[in-house]
Amino acid sequence: MRPPYLLLDVDGVLIPFPQADGTTPATHARHDVVPTGRAPDAPATIWLNPAHGPLLMHVIRTGLVTPVWCTSWRQDATMIIGPLLGLPSLPYVDLPRPQITTSHPNGYLWKRDYVDTWLNHSPTIWIDDDFTNLDHEWAAKRTAQGQTTTLIQPDPRIGLLADHLVEVLARAVRVPSSRANASCPASQAKAA
């Protein structure tokens, strides 16, 4: 039996978006990083909360979830973000790079169709800041069909809070574990 997937977004969850005045939470430390495709002389500046690493490690160590990055950072989440937070190498959903101008081209989060296919029938707890009502309807439908799906949506200007991870654990203990098989997403996740 495998625990439900914990799908983790980065932007708006671990990296909060700046307030209108350009400030970020005082809890977050600045890092200059070089994501894939970016020139070393033009790093990206990000802000991460060093407390997130130990909090996420606590959740991971419970064994109640199977953590997987689900972010447009793709492999950079496990190569850059994870190490800055002291996280082990985690697999990631190999999301495509769609040519879109909005994160909701069909009224819902652009990742959702890919995630739905990737998950197959697996239960999940998905943390992302960018869900719409249509995403919540999709989660309710999956849950009604026996594929327990919980969406947790942090405020993108604040990011992940300890309370969100308390909710992850509370939800995870209520999710029936699914049986691992050859067609399960774990075999399709990209390892770092």
Secondary structure, DSSP 8 states (H G I E B T S, - for coil): -B--EEEE--BTTTB----TTS---TT-EEEEE--TTS-TTS-EEEEE-TTHHHHHHHHHHHTS-EEEE-STTTHHIIIIIHHHHT-----B--------SSS-TTSS-TTHHHHHHHHTT--EEEE-S---HHHHHHHHHHHHTT--EEEE---TTT---HHHHHHHHHHHTTS--B---TTSGGGTSB--
